[in-house]
Amino acid sequence: MYKIKLLIKKIITMCAVTIVIGSSISCSSTADKVLKGNDVRPLLWELKNGDRSIYIAGSIHIAPGDIYPLDDSFYQAIENSDHFVLEADASLTTTPEFQKFIIETSLLPDNDDLANYVDENHRRQITEILTPYNMTFEHIRIFKPWMVSAVISDYKTKEFGYSSENGVDIHLQAVADEMGLDTMYLESAESQILLRDSYPKEYQIAELISTIDNVNTFGDYYENLISAWKLGDTKRIKNIIDESLLLSKGDEFLDLLFYQRNKNWLEAIEGFLETNDNYFIVVGAGHLVGDGSLINLLKDKEYDVNRL
């Protein structure tokens, strides 16, 4: 039992930030037409309200370390702001209390087993994936499918040179901290864990199977996504994210993960507009592209929001 507790602590410590701000992916290699030259634009918008501004930036939560520095417009917008706003407080993942919360949420009931949801072939593949980390399926079978997907995604993306520690939001928060801005949050870190846990079991199983089957395409997926993000190619970003998520879950999941949360965040932004301060908001790029995006919700309400 003691060894199991140590293993659980190791997994949670290594993957907690990814679990909170990242998302497990069901990858396929996407090669869309890319923008070039003068079409390149940062994924950054400005919402004007008289002489006040709310800047909204799109982040790639899991990224390589060689994409920095970013376009100057990001740093200038932060310098013009009074407050820095993130989706959730990822720093809580280092606290024993929050790690305990993740453990309690991610463990299967005592009478359940991951083997009930994955066949022998996929159990063997899980062992092959985790062997370099001194783990096997036997160590991970106590977790719910969504947690196993997150663990596999975290380990494998790091092998390809991508990590949450290099995420755009983490980088920009460090810049904001240096400038002395206070940090605010659109939702709680606990709510992001509970969102993961609320996925219907069939979604969780489909996500895990797809993650296992496509584990060797993670590098291609992030290379394509980072390329599209650097170019500010919103259509390509939308296509890449939709393809990866629809592969395993479907439209209802996109609504749960993106569109419902966008509506909640719209209310928070309208609250910011009632103050006399400037804000810099950074959220996942997937929230800012497509018909149900946060940007389109603002435009639908006839707010003065423009791409920088």
MARSE-348670 format. One record per residue (C-alpha): residue number from 1; residue in one letter; x, y, z. Coordinates in nm, 3 decimals, m for minus. Each point is the difference from the previous one (the first is absolute). Last residue first. Layout:
% MARSE-348670
<node i="NUM" aa="A" u="X" v="Y" w="Z"/>
...
This chain:
% MARSE-348670
<node i="308" aa="L" u="m0.422" v="4.306" w="m3.333"/>
<node i="307" aa="R" u="m0.336" v="m0.166" w="m0.062"/>
<node i="306" aa="N" u="m0.298" v="0.216" w="0.089"/>
<node i="305" aa="V" u="m0.272" v="0.012" w="0.264"/>
<node i="304" aa="D" u="m0.251" v="0.286" w="0.032"/>
<node i="303" aa="Y" u="m0.287" v="m0.185" w="0.169"/>
<node i="302" aa="E" u="m0.307" v="m0.063" w="m0.212"/>
<node i="301" aa="K" u="m0.141" v="m0.283" w="0.214"/>
<node i="300" aa="D" u="0.064" v="m0.240" w="m0.289"/>
<node i="299" aa="K" u="0.354" v="0.141" w="m0.016"/>
<node i="298" aa="L" u="0.064" v="m0.107" w="0.359"/>
<node i="297" aa="L" u="m0.135" v="m0.350" w="m0.066"/>
<node i="296" aa="N" u="0.211" v="m0.013" w="m0.316"/>
<node i="295" aa="I" u="0.318" v="0.071" w="0.197"/>
<node i="294" aa="L" u="m0.088" v="m0.256" w="0.268"/>
<node i="293" aa="S" u="m0.033" v="m0.260" w="m0.273"/>
<node i="292" aa="G" u="m0.326" v="m0.173" w="m0.092"/>
<node i="291" aa="D" u="0.040" v="0.050" w="m0.373"/>
<node i="290" aa="G" u="0.369" v="m0.088" w="m0.020"/>
<node i="289" aa="V" u="0.319" v="0.112" w="0.171"/>
<node i="288" aa="L" u="0.065" v="0.168" w="0.335"/>
<node i="287" aa="H" u="m0.066" v="m0.283" w="0.246"/>
<node i="286" aa="G" u="0.224" v="m0.241" w="m0.190"/>
<node i="285" aa="A" u="0.294" v="0.237" w="0.055"/>
<node i="284" aa="G" u="m0.004" v="m0.078" w="0.372"/>
<node i="283" aa="V" u="m0.049" v="0.306" w="0.215"/>
<node i="282" aa="V" u="0.198" v="0.317" w="0.071"/>
<node i="281" aa="I" u="m0.166" v="0.317" w="0.130"/>
<node i="280" aa="F" u="0.180" v="0.334" w="0.033"/>
<node i="279" aa="Y" u="m0.213" v="0.255" w="0.182"/>
<node i="278" aa="N" u="m0.027" v="0.380" w="0.014"/>
<node i="277" aa="D" u="m0.170" v="0.168" w="0.294"/>
<node i="276" aa="N" u="m0.292" v="0.237" w="0.058"/>
<node i="275" aa="T" u="m0.244" v="m0.275" w="0.091"/>
<node i="274" aa="E" u="m0.333" v="m0.094" w="m0.158"/>
<node i="273" aa="L" u="0.178" v="m0.155" w="m0.297"/>
<node i="272" aa="F" u="0.155" v="m0.259" w="0.233"/>
<node i="271" aa="G" u="m0.350" v="m0.124" w="0.084"/>
<node i="270" aa="E" u="m0.074" v="m0.042" w="m0.369"/>
<node i="269" aa="I" u="0.316" v="m0.209" w="m0.017"/>
<node i="268" aa="A" u="m0.127" v="m0.227" w="0.278"/>
<node i="267" aa="E" u="m0.334" v="m0.048" w="m0.179"/>
<node i="266" aa="L" u="0.181" v="m0.089" w="m0.321"/>
<node i="265" aa="W" u="0.202" v="m0.254" w="0.198"/>
<node i="264" aa="N" u="m0.313" v="m0.198" w="0.080"/>
<node i="263" aa="K" u="m0.105" v="0.001" w="m0.365"/>
<node i="262" aa="N" u="0.347" v="m0.115" w="m0.104"/>
<node i="261" aa="R" u="m0.026" v="m0.284" w="0.254"/>
<node i="260" aa="Q" u="m0.312" v="m0.127" w="m0.172"/>
<node i="259" aa="Y" u="0.170" v="0.022" w="m0.340"/>
<node i="258" aa="F" u="0.333" v="m0.164" w="0.069"/>
<node i="257" aa="L" u="0.017" v="m0.331" w="0.187"/>
<node i="256" aa="L" u="m0.371" v="m0.076" w="0.031"/>
<node i="255" aa="D" u="m0.096" v="0.119" w="m0.348"/>
<node i="254" aa="L" u="0.298" v="m0.177" w="m0.153"/>
<node i="253" aa="F" u="m0.107" v="m0.316" w="0.186"/>
<node i="252" aa="E" u="m0.349" v="0.016" w="m0.144"/>
<node i="251" aa="D" u="0.145" v="0.029" w="m0.350"/>
<node i="250" aa="G" u="0.188" v="m0.331" w="0.008"/>
<node i="249" aa="K" u="0.228" v="m0.206" w="0.224"/>
<node i="248" aa="S" u="0.293" v="m0.195" w="m0.144"/>
<node i="247" aa="L" u="0.083" v="0.137" w="m0.343"/>
<node i="246" aa="L" u="m0.210" v="0.307" w="0.073"/>
<node i="245" aa="L" u="0.272" v="0.114" w="0.238"/>
<node i="244" aa="S" u="0.301" v="m0.026" w="m0.232"/>
<node i="243" aa="E" u="m0.186" v="0.121" w="m0.309"/>
<node i="242" aa="D" u="m0.155" v="0.292" w="0.184"/>
<node i="241" aa="I" u="0.336" v="0.113" w="0.137"/>
<node i="240" aa="I" u="0.175" v="m0.015" w="m0.339"/>
<node i="239" aa="N" u="m0.287" v="0.161" w="m0.190"/>
<node i="238" aa="K" u="m0.039" v="0.285" w="0.249"/>
<node i="237" aa="I" u="0.374" v="0.071" w="m0.003"/>
<node i="236" aa="R" u="m0.007" v="0.000" w="m0.381"/>
<node i="235" aa="K" u="m0.285" v="0.247" w="m0.011"/>
<node i="234" aa="T" u="0.162" v="0.224" w="0.261"/>
<node i="233" aa="D" u="0.334" v="0.030" w="m0.179"/>
<node i="232" aa="G" u="0.191" v="0.222" w="0.243"/>
<node i="231" aa="L" u="0.318" v="m0.097" w="m0.183"/>
<node i="230" aa="K" u="0.173" v="m0.110" w="0.320"/>
<node i="229" aa="W" u="m0.318" v="m0.181" w="0.102"/>
<node i="228" aa="A" u="m0.021" v="m0.193" w="m0.328"/>
<node i="227" aa="S" u="0.360" v="m0.118" w="0.036"/>
<node i="226" aa="I" u="m0.056" v="m0.087" w="0.366"/>
<node i="225" aa="L" u="m0.302" v="m0.212" w="m0.094"/>
<node i="224" aa="N" u="0.177" v="m0.179" w="m0.284"/>
<node i="223" aa="E" u="0.308" v="m0.080" w="0.211"/>
<node i="222" aa="Y" u="m0.230" v="m0.096" w="0.286"/>
<node i="221" aa="Y" u="m0.185" v="m0.257" w="m0.208"/>
<node i="220" aa="D" u="0.311" v="m0.133" w="m0.172"/>
<node i="219" aa="G" u="0.171" v="m0.064" w="0.336"/>
<node i="218" aa="F" u="m0.310" v="m0.164" w="0.145"/>
<node i="217" aa="T" u="m0.022" v="m0.241" w="m0.296"/>
<node i="216" aa="N" u="0.167" v="m0.292" w="0.179"/>
<node i="215" aa="V" u="m0.272" v="m0.009" w="0.267"/>
<node i="214" aa="N" u="m0.278" v="m0.044" w="m0.255"/>
<node i="213" aa="D" u="m0.138" v="m0.338" w="0.108"/>
<node i="212" aa="I" u="0.057" v="0.069" w="0.370"/>
<node i="211" aa="T" u="m0.162" v="0.344" w="m0.011"/>
<node i="210" aa="S" u="m0.289" v="m0.137" w="m0.208"/>
<node i="209" aa="I" u="m0.065" v="m0.276" w="0.252"/>
<node i="208" aa="L" u="0.018" v="0.247" w="0.289"/>
<node i="207" aa="E" u="m0.232" v="0.254" w="m0.164"/>
<node i="206" aa="A" u="m0.253" v="m0.268" w="m0.094"/>
<node i="205" aa="I" u="0.003" v="m0.126" w="0.361"/>
<node i="204" aa="Q" u="m0.046" v="0.347" w="0.143"/>
<node i="203" aa="Y" u="m0.277" v="0.084" w="m0.244"/>
<node i="202" aa="E" u="m0.183" v="m0.328" w="0.083"/>
<node i="201" aa="K" u="0.037" v="0.085" w="0.367"/>
<node i="200" aa="P" u="m0.184" v="0.328" w="m0.042"/>
<node i="199" aa="Y" u="0.234" v="0.293" w="0.069"/>
<node i="198" aa="S" u="m0.067" v="0.136" w="0.347"/>
<node i="197" aa="D" u="0.346" v="m0.090" w="0.130"/>
<node i="196" aa="R" u="0.171" v="0.232" w="m0.246"/>
<node i="195" aa="L" u="m0.239" v="0.280" w="0.097"/>
<node i="194" aa="L" u="0.061" v="m0.077" w="0.368"/>
<node i="193" aa="I" u="0.372" v="0.050" w="m0.057"/>
<node i="192" aa="Q" u="m0.063" v="0.332" w="m0.175"/>
<node i="191" aa="S" u="m0.241" v="0.106" w="0.276"/>
<node i="190" aa="E" u="0.266" v="m0.069" w="0.263"/>
<node i="189" aa="A" u="0.240" v="0.237" w="m0.175"/>
<node i="188" aa="S" u="m0.261" v="0.269" w="0.048"/>
<node i="187" aa="E" u="m0.136" v="0.218" w="m0.278"/>
<node i="186" aa="L" u="0.079" v="0.328" w="m0.176"/>
<node i="185" aa="Y" u="0.306" v="0.071" w="0.212"/>
<node i="184" aa="M" u="0.178" v="0.315" w="0.118"/>
<node i="183" aa="T" u="0.368" v="0.090" w="0.025"/>
<node i="182" aa="D" u="0.139" v="0.329" w="0.131"/>
<node i="181" aa="L" u="0.236" v="0.185" w="m0.231"/>
<node i="180" aa="G" u="0.350" v="0.077" w="0.129"/>
<node i="179" aa="M" u="0.181" v="0.021" w="m0.333"/>
<node i="178" aa="E" u="0.208" v="m0.305" w="0.087"/>
<node i="177" aa="D" u="m0.318" v="m0.188" w="0.088"/>
<node i="176" aa="A" u="m0.152" v="0.094" w="m0.337"/>
<node i="175" aa="V" u="0.304" v="m0.141" w="m0.181"/>
<node i="174" aa="A" u="m0.017" v="m0.323" w="0.202"/>
<node i="173" aa="Q" u="m0.372" v="m0.020" w="m0.078"/>
<node i="172" aa="L" u="0.081" v="0.037" w="m0.369"/>
<node i="171" aa="H" u="0.229" v="m0.302" w="0.007"/>
<node i="170" aa="I" u="m0.250" v="m0.214" w="0.192"/>
<node i="169" aa="D" u="m0.278" v="0.097" w="m0.243"/>
<node i="168" aa="V" u="0.219" v="m0.079" w="m0.300"/>
<node i="167" aa="G" u="0.071" v="m0.349" w="0.133"/>
<node i="166" aa="N" u="0.363" v="m0.096" w="0.060"/>
<node i="165" aa="E" u="m0.069" v="m0.162" w="0.339"/>
<node i="164" aa="S" u="m0.294" v="m0.174" w="m0.167"/>
<node i="163" aa="S" u="0.245" v="m0.207" w="m0.202"/>
<node i="162" aa="Y" u="0.114" v="m0.073" w="m0.356"/>
<node i="161" aa="G" u="0.332" v="m0.158" w="m0.098"/>
<node i="160" aa="F" u="m0.129" v="m0.318" w="m0.166"/>
<node i="159" aa="E" u="0.071" v="m0.205" w="0.313"/>
<node i="158" aa="K" u="m0.182" v="0.267" w="0.198"/>
<node i="157" aa="T" u="m0.307" v="m0.061" w="m0.216"/>
<node i="156" aa="K" u="0.023" v="m0.370" w="0.085"/>
<node i="155" aa="Y" u="0.003" v="0.037" w="0.377"/>
<node i="154" aa="D" u="m0.279" v="0.257" w="0.020"/>
<node i="153" aa="S" u="m0.225" v="m0.174" w="m0.252"/>
<node i="152" aa="I" u="0.039" v="m0.337" w="0.173"/>
<node i="151" aa="V" u="m0.080" v="0.150" w="0.340"/>
<node i="150" aa="A" u="m0.297" v="0.199" w="m0.134"/>
<node i="149" aa="S" u="m0.148" v="m0.304" w="m0.175"/>
<node i="148" aa="V" u="0.046" v="m0.201" w="0.322"/>
<node i="147" aa="M" u="m0.189" v="0.272" w="0.189"/>
<node i="146" aa="W" u="m0.289" v="0.000" w="m0.245"/>
<node i="145" aa="P" u="m0.027" v="m0.382" w="0.021"/>
<node i="144" aa="K" u="m0.048" v="m0.004" w="0.379"/>
<node i="143" aa="F" u="0.297" v="m0.117" w="0.201"/>
<node i="142" aa="I" u="0.061" v="m0.326" w="0.189"/>
<node i="141" aa="R" u="0.139" v="m0.173" w="m0.310"/>
<node i="140" aa="I" u="0.305" v="0.226" w="m0.007"/>
<node i="139" aa="H" u="0.252" v="m0.206" w="0.193"/>
<node i="138" aa="E" u="m0.104" v="m0.333" w="m0.153"/>
<node i="137" aa="F" u="0.013" v="0.156" w="m0.348"/>
<node i="136" aa="T" u="0.374" v="0.041" w="0.049"/>
<node i="135" aa="M" u="0.230" v="0.257" w="0.155"/>
<node i="134" aa="N" u="0.372" v="0.062" w="0.018"/>
<node i="133" aa="Y" u="m0.026" v="0.320" w="m0.207"/>
<node i="132" aa="P" u="0.153" v="m0.162" w="m0.310"/>
<node i="131" aa="T" u="m0.261" v="m0.280" w="0.045"/>
<node i="130" aa="L" u="m0.294" v="0.240" w="m0.031"/>
<node i="129" aa="I" u="m0.061" v="m0.020" w="m0.375"/>
<node i="128" aa="E" u="0.064" v="m0.374" w="m0.020"/>
<node i="127" aa="T" u="m0.226" v="m0.062" w="0.301"/>
<node i="126" aa="I" u="m0.277" v="0.205" w="m0.160"/>
<node i="125" aa="Q" u="0.043" v="m0.200" w="m0.320"/>
<node i="124" aa="R" u="m0.050" v="m0.326" w="0.189"/>
<node i="123" aa="R" u="m0.321" v="0.131" w="0.153"/>
<node i="122" aa="H" u="m0.105" v="0.108" w="m0.349"/>
<node i="121" aa="N" u="0.043" v="m0.353" w="m0.132"/>
<node i="120" aa="E" u="m0.172" v="m0.155" w="0.300"/>
<node i="119" aa="D" u="m0.314" v="0.208" w="m0.045"/>
<node i="118" aa="V" u="m0.076" v="0.329" w="0.173"/>
<node i="117" aa="Y" u="m0.304" v="0.089" w="0.212"/>
<node i="116" aa="N" u="m0.032" v="m0.269" w="0.267"/>
<node i="115" aa="A" u="0.379" v="m0.015" w="0.022"/>
<node i="114" aa="L" u="m0.018" v="0.349" w="0.151"/>
<node i="113" aa="D" u="m0.136" v="m0.164" w="0.316"/>
<node i="112" aa="D" u="m0.306" v="0.052" w="0.220"/>
<node i="111" aa="N" u="m0.102" v="m0.126" w="0.344"/>
<node i="110" aa="D" u="0.218" v="0.250" w="0.186"/>
<node i="109" aa="P" u="m0.146" v="0.290" w="m0.195"/>
<node i="108" aa="L" u="0.233" v="0.140" w="m0.267"/>
<node i="107" aa="L" u="0.250" v="0.264" w="0.107"/>
<node i="106" aa="S" u="0.002" v="0.340" w="m0.175"/>
<node i="105" aa="T" u="m0.204" v="0.210" w="0.242"/>
<node i="104" aa="E" u="0.164" v="m0.110" w="0.324"/>
<node i="103" aa="I" u="0.344" v="0.030" w="m0.156"/>
<node i="102" aa="I" u="m0.071" v="0.343" w="m0.146"/>
<node i="101" aa="F" u="m0.128" v="0.126" w="0.337"/>
<node i="100" aa="K" u="0.306" v="m0.137" w="0.179"/>
<node i="99" aa="Q" u="0.217" v="0.185" w="m0.250"/>
<node i="98" aa="F" u="m0.196" v="0.314" w="0.079"/>
<node i="97" aa="E" u="0.057" v="m0.032" w="0.373"/>
<node i="96" aa="P" u="0.366" v="m0.096" w="m0.036"/>
<node i="95" aa="T" u="0.069" v="0.321" w="m0.196"/>
<node i="94" aa="T" u="0.199" v="m0.009" w="m0.323"/>
<node i="93" aa="T" u="m0.310" v="m0.008" w="m0.221"/>
<node i="92" aa="L" u="m0.112" v="0.331" w="0.152"/>
<node i="91" aa="S" u="0.246" v="0.177" w="m0.231"/>
<node i="90" aa="A" u="m0.234" v="m0.080" w="m0.291"/>
<node i="89" aa="D" u="m0.239" v="0.278" w="0.107"/>
<node i="88" aa="A" u="m0.274" v="m0.001" w="m0.263"/>
<node i="87" aa="E" u="m0.092" v="0.151" w="m0.338"/>
<node i="86" aa="L" u="0.246" v="0.284" w="0.041"/>
<node i="85" aa="V" u="m0.045" v="0.376" w="0.046"/>
<node i="84" aa="F" u="0.273" v="0.265" w="0.038"/>
<node i="83" aa="H" u="m0.109" v="0.333" w="0.147"/>
<node i="82" aa="D" u="0.102" v="0.365" w="m0.047"/>
<node i="81" aa="S" u="0.081" v="m0.022" w="m0.369"/>
<node i="80" aa="N" u="0.206" v="0.212" w="m0.244"/>
<node i="79" aa="E" u="0.317" v="m0.197" w="0.076"/>
<node i="78" aa="I" u="m0.190" v="m0.321" w="m0.071"/>
<node i="77" aa="A" u="m0.108" v="0.138" w="m0.338"/>
<node i="76" aa="Q" u="0.357" v="0.102" w="m0.081"/>
<node i="75" aa="Y" u="0.124" v="m0.350" w="0.085"/>
<node i="74" aa="F" u="m0.248" v="m0.169" w="m0.229"/>
<node i="73" aa="S" u="0.052" v="0.253" w="m0.280"/>
<node i="72" aa="D" u="0.374" v="m0.066" w="0.005"/>
<node i="71" aa="D" u="m0.051" v="m0.336" w="m0.174"/>
<node i="70" aa="L" u="0.119" v="m0.284" w="0.219"/>
<node i="69" aa="P" u="0.346" v="m0.059" w="0.143"/>
<node i="68" aa="Y" u="m0.016" v="m0.295" w="0.006"/>
<node i="67" aa="I" u="m0.103" v="m0.291" w="m0.222"/>
<node i="66" aa="D" u="0.301" v="m0.214" w="0.096"/>
<node i="65" aa="G" u="m0.135" v="m0.144" w="0.324"/>
<node i="64" aa="P" u="m0.242" v="m0.238" w="m0.166"/>
<node i="63" aa="A" u="m0.374" v="0.025" w="0.074"/>
<node i="62" aa="I" u="m0.289" v="m0.135" w="0.205"/>
<node i="61" aa="H" u="m0.260" v="0.261" w="0.098"/>
<node i="60" aa="I" u="m0.006" v="0.167" w="m0.342"/>
<node i="59" aa="S" u="m0.147" v="0.334" w="0.091"/>
<node i="58" aa="G" u="m0.240" v="0.241" w="m0.167"/>
<node i="57" aa="A" u="0.014" v="0.359" w="0.121"/>
<node i="56" aa="I" u="m0.284" v="0.234" w="0.102"/>
<node i="55" aa="Y" u="0.085" v="0.363" w="0.078"/>
<node i="54" aa="I" u="m0.257" v="0.205" w="0.191"/>
<node i="53" aa="S" u="0.035" v="0.371" w="m0.063"/>
<node i="52" aa="R" u="m0.112" v="0.327" w="0.161"/>
<node i="51" aa="D" u="m0.034" v="0.340" w="m0.169"/>
<node i="50" aa="G" u="m0.361" v="m0.066" w="m0.095"/>
<node i="49" aa="N" u="m0.049" v="m0.376" w="0.020"/>
<node i="48" aa="K" u="0.227" v="m0.163" w="m0.255"/>
<node i="47" aa="L" u="0.042" v="m0.377" w="m0.022"/>
<node i="46" aa="E" u="0.343" v="m0.074" w="m0.146"/>
<node i="45" aa="W" u="0.087" v="m0.332" w="m0.165"/>
<node i="44" aa="L" u="0.312" v="m0.218" w="m0.010"/>
<node i="43" aa="L" u="0.094" v="m0.313" w="m0.191"/>
<node i="42" aa="P" u="0.293" v="0.175" w="m0.164"/>
<node i="41" aa="R" u="m0.030" v="0.063" w="m0.375"/>
<node i="40" aa="V" u="0.180" v="m0.156" w="m0.299"/>
<node i="39" aa="D" u="m0.177" v="0.081" w="m0.329"/>
<node i="38" aa="N" u="0.290" v="0.224" w="m0.109"/>
<node i="37" aa="G" u="0.221" v="m0.301" w="m0.067"/>
<node i="36" aa="K" u="m0.174" v="m0.334" w="0.001"/>
<node i="35" aa="L" u="m0.322" v="m0.171" w="0.104"/>
<node i="34" aa="V" u="m0.012" v="m0.377" w="m0.003"/>
<node i="33" aa="K" u="m0.197" v="m0.251" w="m0.207"/>
<node i="32" aa="D" u="m0.092" v="m0.290" w="0.224"/>
<node i="31" aa="A" u="0.219" v="m0.294" w="0.094"/>
<node i="30" aa="T" u="m0.162" v="m0.180" w="0.290"/>
<node i="29" aa="S" u="0.158" v="m0.308" w="0.157"/>
<node i="28" aa="S" u="m0.243" v="m0.167" w="0.235"/>
<node i="27" aa="C" u="m0.016" v="0.035" w="0.371"/>
<node i="26" aa="S" u="m0.248" v="m0.079" w="0.270"/>
<node i="25" aa="I" u="0.105" v="0.258" w="0.253"/>
<node i="24" aa="S" u="m0.015" v="0.030" w="0.375"/>
<node i="23" aa="S" u="m0.054" v="0.355" w="0.108"/>
<node i="22" aa="G" u="0.226" v="0.247" w="0.170"/>
<node i="21" aa="I" u="m0.064" v="0.250" w="0.276"/>
<node i="20" aa="V" u="m0.091" v="m0.220" w="0.297"/>
<node i="19" aa="I" u="0.113" v="m0.350" w="m0.101"/>
<node i="18" aa="T" u="0.317" v="0.138" w="m0.158"/>
<node i="17" aa="V" u="0.087" v="0.179" w="0.325"/>
<node i="16" aa="A" u="m0.064" v="m0.316" w="0.201"/>
<node i="15" aa="C" u="0.207" v="m0.237" w="m0.215"/>
<node i="14" aa="M" u="0.332" v="m0.040" w="0.181"/>
<node i="13" aa="T" u="m0.129" v="0.057" w="0.353"/>
<node i="12" aa="I" u="m0.309" v="m0.214" w="m0.056"/>
<node i="11" aa="I" u="0.199" v="m0.291" w="m0.138"/>
<node i="10" aa="K" u="0.262" v="0.013" w="0.277"/>
<node i="9" aa="K" u="m0.266" v="0.028" w="0.273"/>
<node i="8" aa="I" u="m0.182" v="m0.302" w="m0.143"/>
<node i="7" aa="L" u="0.322" v="m0.198" w="m0.006"/>
<node i="6" aa="L" u="0.079" v="0.091" w="0.360"/>
<node i="5" aa="K" u="m0.350" v="m0.102" w="0.108"/>
<node i="4" aa="I" u="0.033" v="m0.332" w="m0.184"/>
<node i="3" aa="K" u="0.336" v="m0.063" w="0.167"/>
<node i="2" aa="Y" u="m0.158" v="0.058" w="0.344"/>
<node i="1" aa="M" u="m0.287" v="m0.238" w="m0.082"/>
